[in-house]
Structure formats: structure tokens, C-alpha cells
Amino acid sequence: MKKLKAGDPIMVIAGKYKGKNSTIDKIEEDKVWLKNINEVKKAVKGKWFIKKHLPINISNVMFYDEASKKPSKVKISTTKEGKKVRVLKTTNKEIK
């Protein structure tokens, strides 16, 4: 089970966009594409400039807890029924 999934709220903790909040669009291996973060303009012959999203390394983002307004680490724990769930380390709340 992965700790971060598409659609999760995150906060960028390192790099040019440090402190920005967003949601995950797509995850591939150790790269993460975020909504409205790391957009660049690229010159394409015959099409002028196009906007392009570039990925950020997954180590530069953390799950953002909207209730406490702080980033938090995520851990995997099991319920009494034996089902694996994602849990925030700071508040011990289950992520749905």
C-alpha cells in the first residue's frame, strides 16, 4: 500500500514552491505531478508557447492535514479486522 495517492492534499516542503498547497494529479515511481504547481512555458515551433506540467520528486512533498493546517507523515497500520489503512502520525486520524 502506498502512503500517498492521487487526489491527496499535499504541501511542498522543499524547492522553489516550498510552502504551497495542492493536490496530487498523478504518481509515477518517485515523481509526483501536482495541480497548478511547477508549470512552465515551452517554446514549440509553429505553436508559440505552450504550458507544460513538470513533476516534483516525491520526497519534496508531505500529506497536508486540513484540520490542523500542518503537513504530517503518513504511516500504514492494520485494523482489528486485519485491513491496512493509512493513518496520520501527528493526530492518529485515519485517511479516507
Secondary structure, DSSP 4 states (H G I P E B T S, - for coil): --S--TT-EEEE-SSTTTT-EEEEEEEETTEEEETTSSEEEEEETTTEEEEEE--EEGGGEEEEETTTTEEE-EEEEE-TTS-EEEEETTT-PBP-
